[in-house]
Amino acid sequence: MVIRWVISLWVLLLTIGVGGSTPPLLTIQSPDGDIVDCILRENQLAFQHPLLKNHKLQEPPTHIPNMVVKEAEMGYKWQVWHQTGTRCPEGSIPIRRVISKHNGTSSSSISERTKSHEYVIGSMENKPKIYGTQVTMNVWHPVIEGFNEFSLGQIWLTSGSYNDSDLNSIEAGWQVYPDFYNDSQARLFIFWTTDAYNLTGGYNLRTGGFVQTSKEIMVEGAISQTSIFGGDQVDLTIRIWKDTKSKSWWLGIIIGHNVLEPVGYWPASLFTIQTDYAETVQWGGEITNKNEYGRHTETQMGSGYFPDSGRGKVAYMSNLQIALTESEFQPLQDLFVGATHPEYYRGKKLNDTCFYYGGPQQLNSKAAHRMLDYTILYFTFGLFLLF
C-alpha cells in the first residue's frame, strides 16, 4: 500500500510538470501536442535549489549593451505554442509539462561523456576575460539515427576544467533529442553544470538553477520552422551576458533588429569559480555517438552536409560577438575552428565572425543508397505478388 501511494504521488508530480505541485494559472494545448502550464514566476523549480532558498527574483536589466529590451509581441510565432494565439498572464512563465523518465540531470561520468560526444567548435585564439557572447545560428532538423542520441547547435561559456572536475559551464541553443523530448522537433534548450557534468546542474527547467522571467519564450519549446536546403534559413540569435549589478548571467533571444527578449538568468550563487567573468567561450555543433549498430552513428550534425557544400545547405554560426568588458559587445577578431572527429564532422572558417559546420555527408549518401535499395526490393517484391 505504501509503495503504491509513493508511485501515485510520483506520477502526479510528473503530470503537474516541472513547475512543482502548485496548480497552473492557465494551461495551453500546443498544436504539436505539448501541454504548456503557466505558473507564477515565484513558484518555479529554480527556487527549490539549495543555493537559491533565499534568492530574490531579479527583474530583467533595463540596459543591455548595444540592444533594445522589448517584450515579444503577440504576433510573434517563433515557437510552435505561439500559434495558439494565447500567452501566459503577467507575472507567470510558460513551462512544458513533462511526463518523462528523464529529470534533466547529467547522468554520465566525464569519461563517458567525452567518449560518446563529438564536436565541431569555434573558439578564440586568445584567452581574455569574457563578459558575454552573441551568435546567430541557423536551425535544422537533423536525422537522429539512435533514439537516445542527439544533435545540437549551441553556445558554451565556461570556467575551470575537466581535469580538475570543476568545469563551470552555461549553455544555450537548439537541440533534437528524441529520447529526452519524446519527439524529433528542434527545441530551444539550456544547460548548466559546476562540476564538469557529474552531479550538478542539468537541462532546461527540469532541475533547479536557471530562473526564468519571460512569459513569451518557453525553454524546451519547439521551434516553429527549420531551415530548408537551398531556401529560407531559420535563424536563432542568442545573447548571454553578465549583468553588472546582480552579477547573474542573463540569457536573451533576439527577435528582431536589435530587439531582445530576456528569457531568464543563472544566478551568480550557483557557480564555484570565476563568478565575475568566463574564461572561455565556444560556439558550434555537437552530437552523441552511441555505436548502437557496432559502427559510428549516422546521426547528422547541423544539416548533415559538410561545410564545402556552401551557404543554403550547411549549418553556420554567424555574427559572432563577445563582450570583453561589462559594457560593450564587439565582433570577434581571432576565430579558430576545430573538430574532434573530422572524418565524420567538419568545420570551415569563413571569416572571424562566421564558420560552417556539419556532417557526416558521406554516411548520409550510404544511408540514402541503402534506403533506395530497400525501396527497389520492396517494389520488386510487390510486383511479384501482383503477378
MARLUMVO-789952 format. One record per residue (C-alpha): y, z, x; residue number from 1. Coordinates in pm, 1 decimal, decimal comma. Layout:
# MARLUMVO-789952
{yy=Y; zz=Z; xx=X; pos=NUM}
...
This chain:
# MARLUMVO-789952
{yy=0,0; zz=0,0; xx=0,0; pos=1}
{yy=242,3; zz=88,8; xx=282,9; pos=2}
{yy=163,0; zz=-232,5; xx=469,9; pos=3}
{yy=217,1; zz=-437,2; xx=153,7; pos=4}
{yy=553,8; zz=-264,0; xx=94,9; pos=5}
{yy=665,8; zz=-333,6; xx=452,3; pos=6}
{yy=568,2; zz=-701,7; xx=423,0; pos=7}
{yy=752,2; zz=-733,5; xx=90,8; pos=8}
{yy=1066,3; zz=-580,8; xx=241,0; pos=9}
{yy=1046,1; zz=-815,2; xx=541,0; pos=10}
{yy=1012,7; zz=-1121,7; xx=316,4; pos=11}
{yy=1308,1; zz=-1001,6; xx=106,1; pos=12}
{yy=1530,0; zz=-967,4; xx=412,2; pos=13}
{yy=1435,0; zz=-1315,6; xx=530,7; pos=14}
{yy=1506,7; zz=-1457,1; xx=186,6; pos=15}
{yy=1852,6; zz=-1299,5; xx=184,1; pos=16}
{yy=1916,4; zz=-1456,8; xx=524,6; pos=17}
{yy=2081,8; zz=-1357,2; xx=846,0; pos=18}
{yy=2377,1; zz=-1204,3; xx=671,2; pos=19}
{yy=2176,9; zz=-887,7; xx=606,7; pos=20}
{yy=2093,8; zz=-715,8; xx=278,1; pos=21}
{yy=2440,3; zz=-749,0; xx=121,1; pos=22}
{yy=2436,9; zz=-990,1; xx=-176,4; pos=23}
{yy=2640,2; zz=-1307,6; xx=-109,4; pos=24}
{yy=2974,2; zz=-1365,8; xx=-280,2; pos=25}
{yy=2868,9; zz=-1724,9; xx=-352,5; pos=26}
{yy=2560,9; zz=-1938,5; xx=-292,7; pos=27}
{yy=2590,5; zz=-2314,1; xx=-235,9; pos=28}
{yy=2298,8; zz=-2558,7; xx=-261,4; pos=29}
{yy=2345,3; zz=-2825,1; xx=6,4; pos=30}
{yy=2222,4; zz=-3183,8; xx=-59,1; pos=31}
{yy=1986,2; zz=-3156,5; xx=239,9; pos=32}
{yy=1806,0; zz=-2855,9; xx=93,4; pos=33}
{yy=1994,0; zz=-2588,3; xx=287,0; pos=34}
{yy=2097,3; zz=-2279,8; xx=94,5; pos=35}
{yy=2438,4; zz=-2159,9; xx=208,5; pos=36}
{yy=2532,5; zz=-1797,9; xx=140,0; pos=37}
{yy=2897,8; zz=-1697,5; xx=159,3; pos=38}
{yy=2916,9; zz=-1339,8; xx=284,4; pos=39}
{yy=3210,7; zz=-1119,6; xx=376,6; pos=40}
{yy=3302,6; zz=-1157,1; xx=741,5; pos=41}
{yy=3269,1; zz=-781,5; xx=789,6; pos=42}
{yy=2906,8; zz=-792,1; xx=672,2; pos=43}
{yy=2775,9; zz=-1047,0; xx=922,5; pos=44}
{yy=2485,6; zz=-961,5; xx=1151,3; pos=45}
{yy=2705,4; zz=-958,9; xx=1463,2; pos=46}
{yy=2829,9; zz=-610,0; xx=1384,7; pos=47}
{yy=2477,1; zz=-472,2; xx=1398,3; pos=48}
{yy=2464,0; zz=-537,5; xx=1771,3; pos=49}
{yy=2472,7; zz=-204,3; xx=1963,7; pos=50}
{yy=2769,0; zz=-320,2; xx=2173,2; pos=51}
{yy=2970,7; zz=-409,5; xx=1861,1; pos=52}
{yy=2915,4; zz=-99,9; xx=1649,4; pos=53}
{yy=3282,6; zz=-4,7; xx=1668,8; pos=54}
{yy=3417,0; zz=-356,6; xx=1713,7; pos=55}
{yy=3720,2; zz=-452,6; xx=1507,4; pos=56}
{yy=3714,3; zz=-805,0; xx=1366,4; pos=57}
{yy=3959,6; zz=-1028,6; xx=1553,7; pos=58}
{yy=4168,5; zz=-1294,2; xx=1388,6; pos=59}
{yy=4189,0; zz=-1641,9; xx=1544,3; pos=60}
{yy=4461,0; zz=-1676,6; xx=1809,7; pos=61}
{yy=4777,9; zz=-1832,4; xx=1675,8; pos=62}
{yy=4845,9; zz=-2008,3; xx=2006,0; pos=63}
{yy=4590,9; zz=-2222,2; xx=2185,0; pos=64}
{yy=4689,0; zz=-2432,4; xx=2489,1; pos=65}
{yy=4763,7; zz=-2796,5; xx=2402,0; pos=66}
{yy=4634,7; zz=-2755,2; xx=2049,3; pos=67}
{yy=4742,8; zz=-2710,4; xx=1686,9; pos=68}
{yy=4549,6; zz=-2443,4; xx=1496,1; pos=69}
{yy=4482,3; zz=-2551,6; xx=1139,4; pos=70}
{yy=4221,5; zz=-2473,6; xx=877,6; pos=71}
{yy=3993,8; zz=-2765,8; xx=793,1; pos=72}
{yy=4092,4; zz=-2945,0; xx=473,3; pos=73}
{yy=3870,2; zz=-2966,0; xx=165,5; pos=74}
{yy=3830,6; zz=-3341,4; xx=206,1; pos=75}
{yy=3670,6; zz=-3289,4; xx=545,0; pos=76}
{yy=3296,2; zz=-3363,2; xx=519,7; pos=77}
{yy=3173,1; zz=-3332,1; xx=874,9; pos=78}
{yy=2871,6; zz=-3120,1; xx=775,7; pos=79}
{yy=2623,5; zz=-3204,3; xx=500,3; pos=80}
{yy=2702,0; zz=-2896,1; xx=291,1; pos=81}
{yy=3066,5; zz=-3009,7; xx=272,8; pos=82}
{yy=2954,0; zz=-3291,4; xx=41,7; pos=83}
{yy=2921,9; zz=-3044,5; xx=-245,5; pos=84}
{yy=3299,5; zz=-3002,9; xx=-251,4; pos=85}
{yy=3252,8; zz=-2624,9; xx=-264,7; pos=86}
{yy=3374,6; zz=-2391,5; xx=8,1; pos=87}
{yy=3332,3; zz=-2023,2; xx=75,1; pos=88}
{yy=3600,0; zz=-1786,1; xx=-62,9; pos=89}
{yy=3872,8; zz=-1644,5; xx=158,7; pos=90}
{yy=3750,1; zz=-1361,4; xx=377,8; pos=91}
{yy=3391,8; zz=-1489,7; xx=383,4; pos=92}
{yy=3183,0; zz=-1714,4; xx=609,0; pos=93}
{yy=2900,7; zz=-1963,4; xx=538,7; pos=94}
{yy=2554,1; zz=-1855,0; xx=652,3; pos=95}
{yy=2248,1; zz=-2080,1; xx=636,9; pos=96}
{yy=1976,5; zz=-1889,4; xx=456,2; pos=97}
{yy=1678,0; zz=-1872,6; xx=687,5; pos=98}
{yy=1312,8; zz=-1837,2; xx=592,7; pos=99}
{yy=1151,6; zz=-1889,8; xx=930,0; pos=100}
{yy=915,4; zz=-1741,7; xx=1183,3; pos=101}
{yy=1196,6; zz=-1762,9; xx=1438,5; pos=102}
{yy=1452,2; zz=-1483,9; xx=1470,9; pos=103}
{yy=1668,2; zz=-1678,4; xx=1713,1; pos=104}
{yy=1592,7; zz=-1479,7; xx=2028,1; pos=105}
{yy=1474,4; zz=-1630,0; xx=2353,6; pos=106}
{yy=1102,3; zz=-1566,0; xx=2382,8; pos=107}
{yy=1028,9; zz=-1732,1; xx=2714,4; pos=108}
{yy=1042,9; zz=-1597,4; xx=3065,2; pos=109}
{yy=1268,6; zz=-1755,4; xx=3327,0; pos=110}
{yy=974,5; zz=-1929,0; xx=3493,5; pos=111}
{yy=850,2; zz=-2069,6; xx=3160,8; pos=112}
{yy=1199,7; zz=-2185,6; xx=3063,6; pos=113}
{yy=1270,4; zz=-2365,9; xx=3389,3; pos=114}
{yy=924,1; zz=-2522,7; xx=3385,3; pos=115}
{yy=946,3; zz=-2683,4; xx=3041,6; pos=116}
{yy=1318,6; zz=-2764,8; xx=3020,6; pos=117}
{yy=1465,0; zz=-3082,9; xx=3169,1; pos=118}
{yy=1831,9; zz=-3168,4; xx=3210,3; pos=119}
{yy=2096,4; zz=-3427,3; xx=3283,3; pos=120}
{yy=2407,5; zz=-3231,0; xx=3369,9; pos=121}
{yy=2767,0; zz=-3293,5; xx=3470,4; pos=122}
{yy=2928,8; zz=-3019,4; xx=3675,8; pos=123}
{yy=3221,5; zz=-2954,2; xx=3909,1; pos=124}
{yy=3204,8; zz=-3004,5; xx=4285,0; pos=125}
{yy=3437,1; zz=-2707,2; xx=4337,3; pos=126}
{yy=3383,6; zz=-2355,7; xx=4200,1; pos=127}
{yy=3719,3; zz=-2229,7; xx=4067,6; pos=128}
{yy=3780,8; zz=-1958,7; xx=3811,1; pos=129}
{yy=3728,6; zz=-2118,7; xx=3470,9; pos=130}
{yy=3903,4; zz=-2002,6; xx=3154,1; pos=131}
{yy=3778,7; zz=-2272,4; xx=2918,5; pos=132}
{yy=3647,4; zz=-2623,0; xx=2868,6; pos=133}
{yy=3657,1; zz=-2907,8; xx=2619,5; pos=134}
{yy=3434,7; zz=-3211,2; xx=2569,4; pos=135}
{yy=3378,4; zz=-3491,7; xx=2320,4; pos=136}
{yy=3011,2; zz=-3583,2; xx=2282,8; pos=137}
{yy=2854,9; zz=-3838,8; xx=2052,4; pos=138}
{yy=2584,7; zz=-3710,2; xx=1819,3; pos=139}
{yy=2248,0; zz=-3886,2; xx=1795,5; pos=140}
{yy=1920,4; zz=-3849,6; xx=1608,9; pos=141}
{yy=1667,6; zz=-3841,6; xx=1894,9; pos=142}
{yy=1295,9; zz=-3871,8; xx=1828,8; pos=143}
{yy=1117,7; zz=-3542,9; xx=1899,7; pos=144}
{yy=752,9; zz=-3602,5; xx=1988,6; pos=145}
{yy=627,6; zz=-3243,6; xx=1980,5; pos=146}
{yy=712,9; zz=-3034,0; xx=1674,8; pos=147}
{yy=807,5; zz=-2739,0; xx=1896,7; pos=148}
{yy=1017,5; zz=-2947,3; xx=2135,6; pos=149}
{yy=1392,2; zz=-3006,1; xx=2107,1; pos=150}
{yy=1671,0; zz=-3229,9; xx=2227,8; pos=151}
{yy=2039,8; zz=-3142,0; xx=2253,0; pos=152}
{yy=2383,3; zz=-3213,2; xx=2396,2; pos=153}
{yy=2597,1; zz=-2914,8; xx=2489,6; pos=154}
{yy=2841,4; zz=-2711,4; xx=2699,5; pos=155}
{yy=2737,9; zz=-2426,6; xx=2929,4; pos=156}
{yy=2986,0; zz=-2165,7; xx=3059,7; pos=157}
{yy=2814,0; zz=-1924,3; xx=3295,6; pos=158}
{yy=2846,3; zz=-1644,0; xx=3548,6; pos=159}
{yy=2573,1; zz=-1477,9; xx=3750,5; pos=160}
{yy=2241,2; zz=-1638,7; xx=3847,6; pos=161}
{yy=1876,7; zz=-1687,9; xx=3759,6; pos=162}
{yy=1769,4; zz=-1534,1; xx=4090,7; pos=163}
{yy=1932,7; zz=-1200,5; xx=4010,4; pos=164}
{yy=1832,8; zz=-1218,6; xx=3640,7; pos=165}
{yy=2195,7; zz=-1156,6; xx=3546,2; pos=166}
{yy=2292,9; zz=-1504,5; xx=3426,1; pos=167}
{yy=2561,0; zz=-1469,7; xx=3157,0; pos=168}
{yy=2585,0; zz=-1788,6; xx=2951,8; pos=169}
{yy=2761,3; zz=-1908,7; xx=2637,6; pos=170}
{yy=2661,3; zz=-2247,2; xx=2499,0; pos=171}
{yy=2750,3; zz=-2477,6; xx=2211,7; pos=172}
{yy=2668,1; zz=-2829,2; xx=2098,1; pos=173}
{yy=2434,1; zz=-3026,1; xx=1871,8; pos=174}
{yy=2058,4; zz=-2990,2; xx=1859,2; pos=175}
{yy=1749,0; zz=-3141,9; xx=1694,2; pos=176}
{yy=1469,2; zz=-2882,9; xx=1686,2; pos=177}
{yy=1205,7; zz=-2935,5; xx=1410,6; pos=178}
{yy=1007,2; zz=-2616,2; xx=1467,1; pos=179}
{yy=1318,8; zz=-2398,2; xx=1461,3; pos=180}
{yy=1514,2; zz=-2557,5; xx=1175,1; pos=181}
{yy=1220,4; zz=-2694,7; xx=972,6; pos=182}
{yy=1367,4; zz=-3046,1; xx=978,1; pos=183}
{yy=1483,8; zz=-3317,4; xx=1218,6; pos=184}
{yy=1856,2; zz=-3315,1; xx=1143,8; pos=185}
{yy=2117,1; zz=-3284,2; xx=1417,3; pos=186}
{yy=2279,1; zz=-2942,0; xx=1376,2; pos=187}
{yy=2568,7; zz=-2750,5; xx=1527,5; pos=188}
{yy=2427,4; zz=-2470,4; xx=1740,5; pos=189}
{yy=2537,8; zz=-2190,7; xx=1972,7; pos=190}
{yy=2353,4; zz=-1967,8; xx=2218,2; pos=191}
{yy=2429,3; zz=-1675,2; xx=2448,2; pos=192}
{yy=2249,5; zz=-1453,2; xx=2698,1; pos=193}
{yy=2342,4; zz=-1195,1; xx=2962,6; pos=194}
{yy=2008,0; zz=-1163,8; xx=3144,6; pos=195}
{yy=1900,6; zz=-1523,0; xx=3215,2; pos=196}
{yy=1738,9; zz=-1579,3; xx=2874,7; pos=197}
{yy=1497,3; zz=-1286,6; xx=2896,4; pos=198}
{yy=1581,4; zz=-1022,1; xx=2634,9; pos=199}
{yy=1946,5; zz=-1056,5; xx=2535,6; pos=200}
{yy=2125,7; zz=-1298,9; xx=2310,0; pos=201}
{yy=1982,7; zz=-1583,8; xx=2106,8; pos=202}
{yy=2054,6; zz=-1876,1; xx=1878,3; pos=203}
{yy=2331,2; zz=-1913,1; xx=1623,4; pos=204}
{yy=2389,1; zz=-1620,4; xx=1388,7; pos=205}
{yy=2025,6; zz=-1509,6; xx=1376,8; pos=206}
{yy=2091,7; zz=-1238,7; xx=1634,7; pos=207}
{yy=2396,5; zz=-1016,1; xx=1662,1; pos=208}
{yy=2670,2; zz=-1101,4; xx=1908,8; pos=209}
{yy=2874,6; zz=-1405,3; xx=1808,5; pos=210}
{yy=3138,2; zz=-1315,5; xx=1548,6; pos=211}
{yy=3220,0; zz=-1596,3; xx=1303,7; pos=212}
{yy=3564,0; zz=-1618,8; xx=1143,1; pos=213}
{yy=3568,5; zz=-1969,7; xx=988,4; pos=214}
{yy=3486,8; zz=-2023,7; xx=621,8; pos=215}
{yy=3477,6; zz=-2401,0; xx=674,6; pos=216}
{yy=3232,2; zz=-2461,3; xx=960,2; pos=217}
{yy=2872,2; zz=-2343,6; xx=936,4; pos=218}
{yy=2691,0; zz=-2256,0; xx=1256,6; pos=219}
{yy=2345,0; zz=-2414,0; xx=1223,6; pos=220}
{yy=2482,0; zz=-2656,2; xx=963,2; pos=221}
{yy=2351,0; zz=-3013,9; xx=966,7; pos=222}
{yy=2594,5; zz=-3282,5; xx=1082,4; pos=223}
{yy=2656,5; zz=-3543,3; xx=811,4; pos=224}
{yy=2617,9; zz=-3857,7; xx=1020,6; pos=225}
{yy=2488,1; zz=-3955,8; xx=1363,0; pos=226}
{yy=2577,8; zz=-4242,7; xx=1594,3; pos=227}
{yy=2449,2; zz=-4595,4; xx=1530,4; pos=228}
{yy=2324,0; zz=-4828,8; xx=1805,8; pos=229}
{yy=2597,7; zz=-5078,6; xx=1875,9; pos=230}
{yy=2800,2; zz=-4941,9; xx=1584,9; pos=231}
{yy=3004,9; zz=-4639,7; xx=1487,3; pos=232}
{yy=2986,3; zz=-4341,3; xx=1717,2; pos=233}
{yy=2991,1; zz=-3996,9; xx=1556,5; pos=234}
{yy=3171,8; zz=-3753,7; xx=1785,2; pos=235}
{yy=3164,3; zz=-3377,5; xx=1812,7; pos=236}
{yy=3456,9; zz=-3227,7; xx=2004,9; pos=237}
{yy=3411,7; zz=-2868,5; xx=2116,8; pos=238}
{yy=3652,9; zz=-2636,1; xx=2290,1; pos=239}
{yy=3563,8; zz=-2294,0; xx=2432,5; pos=240}
{yy=3844,7; zz=-2086,4; xx=2576,1; pos=241}
{yy=3930,0; zz=-1738,1; xx=2694,2; pos=242}
{yy=4178,9; zz=-1557,6; xx=2471,3; pos=243}
{yy=4447,1; zz=-1397,6; xx=2686,4; pos=244}
{yy=4486,5; zz=-1091,4; xx=2465,4; pos=245}
{yy=4139,4; zz=-993,5; xx=2346,8; pos=246}
{yy=3953,6; zz=-1146,3; xx=2645,5; pos=247}
{yy=3697,0; zz=-1282,0; xx=2398,3; pos=248}
{yy=3552,9; zz=-1631,1; xx=2440,0; pos=249}
{yy=3650,2; zz=-1842,1; xx=2137,4; pos=250}
{yy=3468,6; zz=-2146,3; xx=2000,8; pos=251}
{yy=3659,2; zz=-2419,7; xx=1819,8; pos=252}
{yy=3575,2; zz=-2757,0; xx=1663,4; pos=253}
{yy=3844,3; zz=-3023,8; xx=1687,4; pos=254}
{yy=3853,0; zz=-3211,8; xx=1357,2; pos=255}
{yy=4144,7; zz=-3446,4; xx=1412,5; pos=256}
{yy=4409,6; zz=-3535,6; xx=1666,5; pos=257}
{yy=4473,5; zz=-3204,4; xx=1843,8; pos=258}
{yy=4385,7; zz=-3008,9; xx=1528,4; pos=259}
{yy=4139,6; zz=-2728,1; xx=1590,6; pos=260}
{yy=3934,6; zz=-2511,1; xx=1356,9; pos=261}
{yy=3844,2; zz=-2179,4; xx=1527,3; pos=262}
{yy=3479,2; zz=-2104,4; xx=1440,9; pos=263}
{yy=3446,7; zz=-1758,5; xx=1595,1; pos=264}
{yy=3409,2; zz=-1574,6; xx=1923,6; pos=265}
{yy=3183,4; zz=-1397,7; xx=2169,7; pos=266}
{yy=3340,7; zz=-1052,6; xx=2230,4; pos=267}
{yy=3406,4; zz=-957,1; xx=2592,6; pos=268}
{yy=3198,3; zz=-641,0; xx=2548,4; pos=269}
{yy=2878,8; zz=-848,9; xx=2533,4; pos=270}
{yy=2897,7; zz=-965,1; xx=2892,3; pos=271}
{yy=2792,4; zz=-783,8; xx=3206,6; pos=272}
{yy=2969,1; zz=-971,9; xx=3488,8; pos=273}
{yy=3292,3; zz=-1165,8; xx=3540,9; pos=274}
{yy=3425,7; zz=-1086,3; xx=3196,5; pos=275}
{yy=3769,3; zz=-1230,7; xx=3282,0; pos=276}
{yy=3652,9; zz=-1584,2; xx=3361,6; pos=277}
{yy=3345,1; zz=-1806,2; xx=3405,8; pos=278}
{yy=3210,5; zz=-1907,7; xx=3745,1; pos=279}
{yy=3059,8; zz=-2241,7; xx=3643,4; pos=280}
{yy=3085,9; zz=-2495,9; xx=3364,3; pos=281}
{yy=2838,2; zz=-2770,7; xx=3281,5; pos=282}
{yy=2804,7; zz=-3043,3; xx=3019,2; pos=283}
{yy=2503,5; zz=-3255,7; xx=2935,3; pos=284}
{yy=2169,4; zz=-3309,9; xx=2771,5; pos=285}
{yy=1853,0; zz=-3102,9; xx=2762,8; pos=286}
{yy=1500,2; zz=-3149,2; xx=2628,4; pos=287}
{yy=1181,4; zz=-2944,8; xx=2630,9; pos=288}
{yy=861,3; zz=-3096,8; xx=2765,3; pos=289}
{yy=555,6; zz=-2908,6; xx=2641,5; pos=290}
{yy=296,6; zz=-3157,8; xx=2774,5; pos=291}
{yy=110,0; zz=-3125,0; xx=2447,5; pos=292}
{yy=-81,5; zz=-3450,6; xx=2496,6; pos=293}
{yy=-170,2; zz=-3394,6; xx=2859,5; pos=294}
{yy=125,6; zz=-3602,2; xx=2976,8; pos=295}
{yy=502,8; zz=-3593,8; xx=2988,9; pos=296}
{yy=667,0; zz=-3586,9; xx=2648,5; pos=297}
{yy=832,4; zz=-3893,6; xx=2495,3; pos=298}
{yy=1099,3; zz=-3678,5; xx=2330,7; pos=299}
{yy=1430,8; zz=-3858,6; xx=2358,8; pos=300}
{yy=1742,5; zz=-3718,4; xx=2520,6; pos=301}
{yy=2060,9; zz=-3839,1; xx=2353,8; pos=302}
{yy=1994,2; zz=-4184,9; xx=2210,2; pos=303}
{yy=1678,7; zz=-4231,9; xx=2416,1; pos=304}
{yy=1840,4; zz=-4508,6; xx=2624,3; pos=305}
{yy=1917,1; zz=-4495,8; xx=2994,1; pos=306}
{yy=2286,8; zz=-4488,8; xx=3094,5; pos=307}
{yy=2286,6; zz=-4850,5; xx=3215,6; pos=308}
{yy=2240,9; zz=-4965,7; xx=2855,6; pos=309}
{yy=2616,1; zz=-4934,1; xx=2804,3; pos=310}
{yy=2854,0; zz=-4773,1; xx=2559,1; pos=311}
{yy=2744,4; zz=-4804,9; xx=2199,1; pos=312}
{yy=2381,0; zz=-4744,2; xx=2291,6; pos=313}
{yy=2387,8; zz=-4433,7; xx=2508,5; pos=314}
{yy=2485,2; zz=-4070,2; xx=2476,9; pos=315}
{yy=2805,0; zz=-3966,3; xx=2650,2; pos=316}
{yy=3012,2; zz=-3665,5; xx=2746,6; pos=317}
{yy=3374,8; zz=-3777,2; xx=2749,9; pos=318}
{yy=3730,8; zz=-3646,0; xx=2772,9; pos=319}
{yy=3609,5; zz=-3362,0; xx=2994,5; pos=320}
{yy=3873,2; zz=-3092,1; xx=3032,1; pos=321}
{yy=3885,4; zz=-2749,4; xx=3192,5; pos=322}
{yy=4129,0; zz=-2458,9; xx=3197,5; pos=323}
{yy=4193,8; zz=-2327,2; xx=3546,9; pos=324}
{yy=4447,5; zz=-2080,5; xx=3407,5; pos=325}
{yy=4466,9; zz=-1894,1; xx=3078,2; pos=326}
{yy=4745,4; zz=-2117,7; xx=2951,6; pos=327}
{yy=4665,9; zz=-2482,9; xx=3028,9; pos=328}
{yy=4382,5; zz=-2734,3; xx=2992,1; pos=329}
{yy=4369,6; zz=-3037,7; xx=3220,0; pos=330}
{yy=4141,4; zz=-3339,7; xx=3274,7; pos=331}
{yy=3851,2; zz=-3283,9; xx=3511,8; pos=332}
{yy=3900,2; zz=-3430,7; xx=3858,9; pos=333}
{yy=3577,5; zz=-3364,7; xx=4051,9; pos=334}
{yy=3279,2; zz=-3451,2; xx=3832,3; pos=335}
{yy=2925,5; zz=-3454,5; xx=3973,7; pos=336}
{yy=2629,7; zz=-3579,2; xx=3764,9; pos=337}
{yy=2266,5; zz=-3496,1; xx=3837,0; pos=338}
{yy=1925,0; zz=-3497,0; xx=3668,7; pos=339}
{yy=1623,1; zz=-3271,6; xx=3713,9; pos=340}
{yy=1368,7; zz=-3546,4; xx=3631,1; pos=341}
{yy=1540,4; zz=-3883,0; xx=3693,1; pos=342}
{yy=1216,0; zz=-4073,3; xx=3643,7; pos=343}
{yy=1244,9; zz=-3983,0; xx=3274,7; pos=344}
{yy=1609,7; zz=-3886,4; xx=3208,3; pos=345}
{yy=1913,8; zz=-4013,4; xx=3394,4; pos=346}
{yy=2288,4; zz=-3971,0; xx=3414,9; pos=347}
{yy=2564,1; zz=-4205,2; xx=3526,8; pos=348}
{yy=2919,8; zz=-4109,0; xx=3612,5; pos=349}
{yy=3173,5; zz=-4343,5; xx=3457,4; pos=350}
{yy=3477,0; zz=-4155,3; xx=3592,0; pos=351}
{yy=3584,2; zz=-3795,3; xx=3646,4; pos=352}
{yy=3614,7; zz=-3727,7; xx=3272,9; pos=353}
{yy=3314,4; zz=-3918,1; xx=3134,1; pos=354}
{yy=2945,5; zz=-3974,7; xx=3201,9; pos=355}
{yy=2647,2; zz=-4130,1; xx=3024,4; pos=356}
{yy=2303,9; zz=-3971,0; xx=2994,7; pos=357}
{yy=1967,6; zz=-4025,7; xx=2827,1; pos=358}
{yy=1609,7; zz=-4147,1; xx=2836,2; pos=359}
{yy=1313,3; zz=-4198,4; xx=2857,7; pos=360}
{yy=1372,2; zz=-4566,5; xx=2783,1; pos=361}
{yy=1052,9; zz=-4695,5; xx=2944,7; pos=362}
{yy=844,3; zz=-4447,0; xx=2749,7; pos=363}
{yy=1015,1; zz=-4547,9; xx=2426,3; pos=364}
{yy=907,5; zz=-4902,5; xx=2495,7; pos=365}
{yy=544,6; zz=-4792,7; xx=2541,2; pos=366}
{yy=560,2; zz=-4589,0; xx=2222,3; pos=367}
{yy=705,4; zz=-4887,9; xx=2035,0; pos=368}
{yy=426,2; zz=-5113,4; xx=2166,6; pos=369}
{yy=164,8; zz=-4862,3; xx=2057,7; pos=370}
{yy=322,3; zz=-4844,4; xx=1710,9; pos=371}
{yy=323,4; zz=-5226,1; xx=1694,7; pos=372}
{yy=-43,9; zz=-5234,3; xx=1798,7; pos=373}
{yy=-132,8; zz=-4983,4; xx=1528,1; pos=374}
{yy=64,9; zz=-5181,7; xx=1269,0; pos=375}
{yy=-118,3; zz=-5503,8; xx=1358,4; pos=376}
{yy=-451,3; zz=-5321,5; xx=1346,8; pos=377}
{yy=-382,0; zz=-5175,1; xx=1001,8; pos=378}
{yy=-253,6; zz=-5511,7; xx=872,7; pos=379}
{yy=-564,5; zz=-5692,0; xx=1000,7; pos=380}
{yy=-791,1; zz=-5429,4; xx=850,1; pos=381}
{yy=-609,3; zz=-5462,2; xx=518,9; pos=382}
{yy=-660,9; zz=-5840,6; xx=516,8; pos=383}
{yy=-1027,8; zz=-5784,5; xx=595,8; pos=384}
{yy=-1063,9; zz=-5560,9; xx=291,6; pos=385}
{yy=-891,6; zz=-5816,8; xx=68,3; pos=386}
{yy=-1131,4; zz=-6091,9; xx=167,4; pos=387}
